[in-house]
Amino acid sequence: MLSLFATLWQADSAFPNGGFAFSNGIEGLAELGERLDGVGLADVLAMTLTHRWMGMDRIAVSLAFAAGEDEARLAEIDRRLDTATLSAPQRTGSRRNGLAFLTAHARIGTRTAAELKKQVERRHMLGHLPVVQGAIWRACGLDARSALAASAYGVAAGMASAAVRLSLIGAVEAQRCLGATLPLLARLLEEAGSGDGLTCDHFESLTPMLDIATMRHATSDVRLFSN
């Protein structure tokens, strides 16, 4: 039960992890004219989770969770994830979110958070969000499977919240869309398995629409979100 409650705590959108400033491509897609009503948002969530989260965040969280407090190993995962991320705004956003996440955990006294924050501030680590999530969630008492669940749900919930704040969809419809995405989350976690045999060489992403939207969004004159 402790792992379950810790997972709910970390997946809660109220946790101050810095993600509030990032739409993960939603605002950029809206600028390109994509229709993000219930069906459109569900399609974007499915695309993101299947073709980006599974091949990037999921692997980084798993590897970092296994690395635990091995700072050299975490730094290597961090560097490889940075190299594998095509869009500069995505790289910047992930690192900013990661530092905000570490700052919050350092302030509440989570074990290892303060030291990892120092490593990022000294530029010994880049501090990408999925990497620090894996390390910190292990220290919080989550098991490996719960860490992946919190990561996947956080991506989906964050994008749904961004769509609501941009007035692209109503709050109730966004929650209906998020609820309809839960079976996909469950299936992806089943397919993820234990993560045995994963390495940084397995990083891959195929979301050209999101990548283009995010890069174009970075040059917008008016925007609500950082990416």
C-alpha positions as MATLAB code, in Angstrom:
seq = 'MLSLFATLWQADSAFPNGGFAFSNGIEGLAELGERLDGVGLADVLAMTLTHRWMGMDRIAVSLAFAAGEDEARLAEIDRRLDTATLSAPQRTGSRRNGLAFLTAHARIGTRTAAELKKQVERRHMLGHLPVVQGAIWRACGLDARSALAASAYGVAAGMASAAVRLSLIGAVEAQRCLGATLPLLARLLEEAGSGDGLTCDHFESLTPMLDIATMRHATSDVRLFSN';
ca = [
       0.000    0.000    0.000;
       2.889    2.387    0.688;
       4.055    2.093   -2.919;
       0.496    2.704   -4.138;
       0.078    5.824   -2.034;
       3.526    7.076   -3.057;
       2.534    6.589   -6.700;
      -0.697    8.549   -6.256;
       1.275   11.288   -4.518;
       3.820   11.592   -7.318;
       1.257   11.319  -10.129;
      -0.868   14.083   -8.592;
      -0.947   17.123  -10.878;
      -0.744   19.320   -7.769;
       2.823   18.178   -7.088;
       5.088   21.150   -7.972;
       7.310   19.554  -10.596;
       7.517   22.481  -13.021;
       5.382   20.848  -15.693;
       2.679   23.512  -15.406;
       4.634   25.725  -17.822;
       4.855   23.090  -20.580;
       2.206   21.802  -22.981;
       4.442   19.101  -24.547;
       3.430   20.154  -28.034;
      -0.287   20.812  -27.479;
      -0.050   24.576  -27.976;
       2.123   24.119  -31.051;
      -0.352   21.666  -32.563;
      -3.179   24.131  -31.965;
      -1.184   26.836  -33.765;
      -0.830   24.488  -36.744;
      -4.611   24.151  -36.874;
      -4.934   20.667  -35.427;
      -8.393   19.978  -34.013;
      -7.950   19.001  -30.386;
     -11.482   18.157  -29.327;
     -12.191   14.838  -27.578;
     -11.254   12.674  -30.569;
      -8.311   14.802  -31.632;
      -6.818   14.992  -28.146;
      -7.239   11.245  -27.672;
      -5.328   10.664  -30.911;
      -2.490   12.957  -29.801;
      -2.265   11.251  -26.413;
      -2.136    7.837  -28.074;
       0.552    9.011  -30.517;
       2.657   10.567  -27.749;
       2.435    7.609  -25.401;
       2.981    4.959  -28.067;
       5.639    6.587  -30.204;
       7.500    8.865  -27.779;
       6.902    7.822  -24.170;
       7.438    4.115  -24.855;
      10.693    4.677  -26.700;
      12.115    7.563  -24.658;
      10.666    8.393  -21.223;
       9.809    4.808  -20.370;
      13.340    3.616  -21.073;
      14.965    6.544  -19.256;
      12.807    6.053  -16.165;
      13.528    2.315  -16.128;
      17.281    2.736  -16.549;
      17.503    5.509  -13.959;
      15.397    3.528  -11.501;
      17.805    0.601  -11.881;
      20.799    2.934  -11.502;
      19.521    4.234   -8.168;
      22.175    6.454   -6.566;
      24.906    5.705   -9.107;
      25.533    9.291  -10.226;
      27.952    8.355  -12.998;
      25.392    5.994  -14.506;
      22.597    8.573  -14.179;
      24.772   11.161  -15.935;
      25.385    8.738  -18.798;
      21.653    8.007  -19.216;
      21.013   11.756  -19.072;
      23.526   12.488  -21.807;
      22.264    9.741  -24.090;
      18.649   10.870  -23.670;
      19.655   14.433  -24.531;
      21.404   13.234  -27.682;
      18.380   11.172  -28.734;
      15.903   14.065  -28.335;
      15.495   15.787  -31.697;
      13.719   19.004  -30.735;
      15.703   21.661  -28.842;
      12.569   22.975  -27.031;
      11.860   19.441  -25.823;
      15.404   19.092  -24.526;
      15.247   22.443  -22.762;
      11.803   21.766  -21.326;
      12.769   18.346  -20.027;
      15.820   19.771  -18.271;
      13.875   22.664  -16.742;
      11.183   20.301  -15.541;
      13.810   17.979  -14.118;
      15.443   20.754  -12.104;
      12.062   21.933  -10.811;
      11.228   18.348   -9.843;
      14.535   17.982   -7.966;
      14.063   21.357   -6.273;
      10.648   20.354   -4.953;
      11.945   17.027   -3.658;
      15.008   18.634   -2.101;
      12.772   21.093   -0.250;
      10.595   18.319    1.168;
      13.652   16.290    2.132;
      13.524   13.352   -0.285;
      16.673   11.283    0.033;
      19.264   11.933   -2.736;
      17.289   14.879   -4.208;
      19.540   17.616   -2.803;
      22.693   15.885   -4.025;
      21.283   15.282   -7.516;
      20.193   18.917   -7.649;
      23.782   19.961   -6.896;
      25.025   17.698   -9.677;
      22.673   19.390  -12.145;
      23.532   22.902  -10.967;
      27.251   22.087  -11.305;
      26.523   20.714  -14.798;
      27.781   17.257  -13.908;
      24.304   16.086  -14.972;
      21.798   17.544  -17.425;
      18.825   16.655  -15.232;
      16.264   15.451  -17.779;
      12.908   14.851  -16.133;
      12.539   11.089  -16.848;
      16.049   10.435  -15.522;
      15.600   12.254  -12.227;
      12.103   10.787  -11.894;
      13.493    7.266  -12.042;
      16.139    7.991   -9.412;
      13.919    9.995   -7.055;
      10.884    7.744   -7.285;
      13.010    4.816   -6.211;
      14.049    6.864   -3.173;
      10.364    7.674   -2.523;
       9.521    3.975   -2.195;
       7.845    3.354   -5.541;
       8.525    0.041   -7.218;
       9.717   -0.009  -10.832;
       6.286   -0.685  -12.312;
       4.678    2.102  -10.291;
       7.361    4.529  -11.433;
       6.473    3.788  -15.057;
       2.771    4.175  -14.303;
       3.346    7.583  -12.685;
       5.472    8.688  -15.639;
       2.976    7.624  -18.301;
      -0.025    9.042  -16.472;
       1.825   12.294  -15.844;
       2.473   12.766  -19.565;
      -1.160   12.102  -20.492;
      -2.645   14.197  -17.676;
      -0.276   17.081  -18.361;
      -1.225   17.258  -22.028;
      -4.938   17.031  -21.221;
      -4.572   19.834  -18.678;
      -2.741   21.975  -21.241;
      -5.593   21.532  -23.734;
      -8.088   22.716  -21.107;
      -6.003   25.763  -20.153;
      -5.764   26.696  -23.832;
      -9.580   26.449  -24.070;
      -9.271   23.802  -26.778;
     -11.511   21.417  -24.862;
     -13.720   21.518  -21.782;
     -12.574   20.080  -18.454;
     -15.202   17.326  -18.425;
     -14.465   16.254  -21.999;
     -10.734   16.268  -21.217;
     -11.323   13.925  -18.288;
     -13.460   11.665  -20.487;
     -10.586   11.584  -22.967;
      -8.048   10.871  -20.220;
     -10.216    8.072  -18.841;
     -10.508    6.532  -22.304;
      -6.696    6.547  -22.516;
      -6.239    4.427  -19.372;
      -6.600    1.061  -21.196;
      -3.817    2.139  -23.550;
      -1.634    3.051  -20.561;
      -2.281   -0.369  -19.045;
      -1.443   -2.137  -22.305;
       1.771   -0.187  -22.767;
       2.879   -1.020  -19.231;
       2.202   -4.682  -19.919;
       4.242   -4.496  -23.112;
       7.037   -2.694  -21.237;
       7.524   -5.707  -18.972;
      10.357   -5.663  -16.472;
      12.706   -3.641  -18.646;
      15.413   -6.302  -18.495;
      17.904   -5.936  -21.310;
      17.141   -2.276  -22.008;
      20.061    0.045  -22.760;
      20.425    3.623  -23.955;
      20.798    2.194  -27.469;
      17.052    1.488  -27.391;
      16.069    5.168  -27.260;
      13.790    6.004  -30.202;
      10.956    8.380  -31.014;
       8.739    8.824  -34.058;
       6.444   11.811  -33.523;
       7.262   14.182  -36.410;
       4.023   16.139  -36.003;
       4.807   16.901  -32.362;
       8.442   17.683  -33.124;
       7.519   20.173  -35.850;
       4.796   21.765  -33.724;
       7.159   22.161  -30.786;
       9.930   23.692  -32.878;
       7.562   26.126  -34.619;
       6.014   27.059  -31.294;
       9.435   28.165  -29.996;
       9.376   31.114  -32.437;
       5.783   32.203  -31.778;
       5.328   35.845  -30.788;
       2.549   35.061  -28.301;
       2.351   31.857  -26.305;
       1.073   30.597  -22.987;
       3.450   27.667  -22.565;
       7.223   27.383  -22.785;
       6.803   24.417  -25.160;
];
